[in-house]
Amino acid sequence: MGCGPVGRHRAGRGVGGSLLGARAAIKGARYAAALTADAARQQVTAQAEIEHRHWVRQERQKAYREVLDAYAELSPVIWKFHESLIGGWAPTSDDLLDLDAEFGALYGACTRLALLGPQEATAAGEVLRRALQDVEAAFQRFEEPGPAGEDRDRLLTVMRASVVTLRTRYLEFMKESQRILLSGAD
């Protein structure tokens, strides 16, 4: 090709075409980079969500297990105390303080459920905690010198009912916590 006007025109088209092609390539690269960055951001967000749910599930398992363990330790103490009262024993204020300390682990475990939820577990834990308060209140009515006669018989009936209710509430809590853990509820 010569250097005439036609040759220069064709060369100008070639340079212009190259510039347009380069510009389009740069825009395409920027667009692809933006799409890649957005996809990476979404993936990181999704992974963080998955990890958070896993952490919450593990913490719930620990919290539910804490309730189960506290009840398992307290249950024989309650039944022993219960049987002793039926046998005519009257606890001293020190005995009741010791019992209160035993109840503390279950009270605390039930209260901590509110931190992790969900609402169904918190509610079941609260019902269990109130049943525990009823047992404790029933036991305190027997403090030395203790009730006598018909009043004692009536209180023994109330006490037995509160102990049975506590066990029922515990079983309900277990059922609810298992349902939550198996469902993966948030």
DRENZA-395873 format. One record per residue (C-alpha): residue in three letters; x, y, z. Coordinates in pm, 1 decimal, padded with zeros to 6 digits, always signed. Example, Ala and Ser with C-alpha at 12.3 -4.5 7.8 and 13.67 -1.06 7.14 Angstrom:
   aa        px        py        pz
  ALA  +01230.0  -00450.0  +00780.0
  SER  +01367.0  -00106.0  +00714.0
***
This chain:
   aa        px        py        pz
  MET  +00000.0  +00000.0  +00000.0
  GLY  +00121.0  +00334.9  -00072.8
  CYS  +00136.2  +00639.8  +00134.1
  GLY  -00129.5  +00812.0  -00062.2
  PRO  -00455.2  +00936.0  +00075.1
  VAL  -00620.8  +00596.0  +00046.1
  GLY  -00336.8  +00424.7  +00234.0
  ARG  -00343.9  +00677.3  +00511.9
  HIS  -00719.3  +00640.1  +00538.1
  ARG  -00692.1  +00264.6  +00569.4
  ALA  -00412.2  +00297.0  +00828.6
  GLY  -00626.4  +00539.7  +01025.8
  ARG  -00909.4  +00290.3  +01023.6
  GLY  -00677.2  +00019.1  +01147.4
  VAL  -00552.1  +00232.1  +01436.9
  GLY  -00904.0  +00350.6  +01516.6
  GLY  -01033.8  -00003.7  +01502.5
  SER  -00753.3  -00118.8  +01728.4
  LEU  -00834.6  +00157.2  +01977.8
  LEU  -01203.2  +00066.5  +01974.3
  GLY  -01117.1  -00300.2  +02019.9
  ALA  -00882.7  -00219.7  +02307.2
  ARG  -01147.4  -00000.2  +02469.0
  ALA  -01407.1  -00276.8  +02437.1
  ALA  -01161.9  -00528.4  +02582.2
  ILE  -01093.4  -00301.3  +02880.5
  LYS  -01466.4  -00250.8  +02943.0
  GLY  -01522.7  -00625.6  +02914.1
  ALA  -01239.5  -00696.4  +03157.1
  ARG  -01376.9  -00440.4  +03404.7
  TYR  -01724.2  -00590.7  +03375.6
  ALA  -01589.8  -00943.8  +03422.8
  ALA  -01383.1  -00828.6  +03722.2
  ALA  -01689.4  -00662.1  +03876.2
  LEU  -01895.5  -00978.5  +03823.5
  THR  -01619.3  -01192.3  +03972.9
  ALA  -01585.4  -00959.9  +04273.4
  ASP  -01962.2  -00960.9  +04326.6
  ALA  -01976.1  -01340.9  +04306.3
  ALA  -01685.2  -01368.2  +04550.8
  ARG  -01857.7  -01124.5  +04790.1
  GLN  -02180.2  -01327.1  +04771.7
  GLN  -01989.4  -01648.9  +04830.8
  VAL  -01809.6  -01503.1  +05134.9
  THR  -02141.2  -01375.8  +05272.8
  ALA  -02308.0  -01713.1  +05219.1
  GLN  -02014.5  -01895.0  +05381.8
  ALA  -02023.7  -01657.8  +05679.5
  GLU  -02397.7  -01724.6  +05715.1
  ILE  -02339.1  -02101.7  +05705.8
  GLU  -02060.5  -02077.3  +05963.1
  HIS  -02274.6  -01857.3  +06189.5
  ARG  -02565.5  -02102.9  +06174.3
  HIS  -02327.6  -02387.0  +06254.3
  TRP  -02189.6  -02193.2  +06551.6
  VAL  -02540.4  -02114.6  +06679.9
  ARG  -02638.7  -02480.1  +06644.9
  GLN  -02330.3  -02590.7  +06841.0
  GLU  -02394.3  -02333.4  +07113.9
  ARG  -02758.1  -02441.4  +07137.6
  GLN  -02649.6  -02802.1  +07170.9
  LYS  -02418.9  -02698.9  +07455.7
  ALA  -02690.6  -02495.2  +07626.2
  TYR  -02949.2  -02773.3  +07594.7
  ARG  -02693.7  -03024.6  +07717.7
  GLU  -02622.7  -02801.3  +08016.4
  VAL  -02991.7  -02816.1  +08111.5
  LEU  -02996.6  -03192.9  +08066.0
  ASP  -02681.4  -03240.5  +08274.1
  ALA  -02800.9  -03007.0  +08550.3
  TYR  -03131.5  -03191.7  +08572.9
  ALA  -02954.6  -03528.9  +08573.5
  GLU  -02746.4  -03417.6  +08872.4
  LEU  -03036.8  -03255.7  +09054.3
  SER  -03301.6  -03522.6  +09000.4
  PRO  -03160.4  -03779.0  +09247.5
  VAL  -03110.3  -03503.1  +09504.8
  ILE  -03473.7  -03398.5  +09467.6
  TRP  -03600.4  -03755.9  +09497.3
  LYS  -03383.0  -03823.1  +09802.5
  PHE  -03506.1  -03502.9  +09966.2
  HIS  -03861.0  -03596.1  +09868.4
  GLU  -03834.3  -03947.6  +10014.1
  SER  -03678.9  -03811.3  +10334.7
  LEU  -03970.5  -03570.9  +10378.0
  ILE  -04218.3  -03854.5  +10328.7
  GLY  -04028.5  -04043.3  +10599.9
  GLY  -04095.9  -03762.3  +10846.3
  TRP  -03768.2  -03571.3  +10824.4
  ALA  -03780.0  -03192.5  +10859.1
  PRO  -03495.4  -03004.5  +10689.1
  THR  -03302.5  -02732.4  +10867.5
  SER  -03244.6  -02393.2  +10710.5
  ASP  -02889.8  -02513.1  +10629.7
  ASP  -03032.3  -02816.8  +10448.2
  LEU  -03252.0  -02585.1  +10244.4
  LEU  -02957.6  -02356.1  +10164.9
  ASP  -02759.8  -02657.4  +10044.9
  LEU  -03055.8  -02761.4  +09832.2
  ASP  -03084.3  -02408.9  +09692.2
  ALA  -02721.5  -02430.2  +09581.3
  GLU  -02800.4  -02761.0  +09408.1
  PHE  -03090.7  -02594.7  +09227.4
  GLY  -02864.6  -02311.1  +09108.9
  ALA  -02709.0  -02503.1  +08821.1
  LEU  -03047.2  -02581.8  +08668.2
  TYR  -03178.0  -02229.5  +08729.4
  GLY  -02872.4  -02087.7  +08554.3
  ALA  -02890.0  -02328.9  +08263.5
  CYS  -03258.5  -02250.9  +08205.0
  THR  -03193.4  -01877.8  +08220.5
  ARG  -02905.5  -01893.8  +07968.2
  LEU  -03136.6  -02046.5  +07708.2
  ALA  -03272.6  -01697.8  +07640.0
  LEU  -02934.2  -01601.4  +07494.4
  LEU  -02952.1  -01855.4  +07211.8
  GLY  -03317.6  -01920.2  +07152.5
  PRO  -03517.7  -01985.9  +06957.3
  GLN  -03828.6  -01868.6  +07139.7
  GLU  -03965.3  -02221.8  +07173.7
  ALA  -03655.8  -02336.2  +07366.4
  THR  -03655.5  -02022.8  +07579.0
  ALA  -04023.0  -02077.4  +07664.7
  ALA  -03971.0  -02447.3  +07747.2
  GLY  -03673.0  -02353.7  +07966.3
  GLU  -03878.3  -02090.0  +08145.6
  VAL  -04159.7  -02338.4  +08214.0
  LEU  -03900.8  -02582.7  +08351.0
  ARG  -03747.1  -02308.2  +08568.5
  ARG  -04088.5  -02216.6  +08714.0
  ALA  -04159.8  -02584.2  +08790.0
  LEU  -03824.8  -02597.1  +08970.9
  GLN  -03925.5  -02291.0  +09174.5
  ASP  -04247.0  -02469.6  +09272.1
  VAL  -04049.7  -02772.9  +09394.2
  GLU  -03817.9  -02552.0  +09592.8
  ALA  -04111.1  -02363.2  +09747.5
  ALA  -04279.6  -02693.1  +09837.9
  PHE  -03961.9  -02819.4  +10005.3
  GLN  -03924.5  -02497.0  +10202.8
  ARG  -04266.5  -02546.7  +10362.7
  PHE  -04117.3  -02842.7  +10549.5
  GLU  -03845.0  -02643.1  +10725.0
  GLU  -03788.5  -02747.8  +11084.9
  PRO  -04002.5  -02800.7  +11288.7
  GLY  -04212.5  -02881.6  +10981.2
  PRO  -04589.1  -02901.4  +10943.5
  ALA  -04789.5  -03148.9  +11147.8
  GLY  -05087.4  -03378.4  +11093.5
  GLU  -05328.1  -03307.0  +10811.9
  ASP  -05134.0  -02999.5  +10706.8
  ARG  -04826.2  -03217.7  +10655.6
  ASP  -05025.6  -03470.0  +10451.8
  ARG  -05166.6  -03193.2  +10232.9
  LEU  -04819.7  -03043.0  +10180.9
  LEU  -04676.9  -03385.5  +10097.2
  THR  -04941.8  -03416.9  +09824.8
  VAL  -04854.4  -03070.5  +09691.3
  MET  -04485.0  -03155.1  +09705.9
  ARG  -04527.4  -03483.6  +09519.4
  ALA  -04735.8  -03309.0  +09252.1
  SER  -04469.2  -03039.4  +09209.3
  VAL  -04192.3  -03301.5  +09175.3
  VAL  -04394.7  -03492.7  +08915.2
  THR  -04468.6  -03167.8  +08730.7
  LEU  -04097.4  -03083.8  +08729.4
  ARG  -04018.5  -03418.5  +08569.1
  THR  -04294.4  -03363.0  +08311.6
  ARG  -04162.6  -03015.2  +08227.8
  TYR  -03812.5  -03157.6  +08193.1
  LEU  -03936.0  -03421.8  +07948.3
  GLU  -04120.6  -03151.7  +07753.2
  PHE  -03800.8  -02945.7  +07739.9
  MET  -03606.4  -03246.7  +07613.1
  LYS  -03864.0  -03310.0  +07342.1
  GLU  -03864.6  -02944.8  +07233.2
  SER  -03485.4  -02913.1  +07230.4
  GLN  -03454.0  -03229.7  +07021.8
  ARG  -03716.2  -03103.0  +06779.0
  ILE  -03530.3  -02773.8  +06740.7
  LEU  -03192.5  -02935.9  +06689.3
  LEU  -03326.7  -03186.5  +06436.2
  SER  -03517.1  -02921.8  +06242.5
  GLY  -03222.1  -02683.2  +06223.2
  ALA  -03450.8  -02399.3  +06333.1
  ASP  -03303.0  -02051.9  +06349.7
***
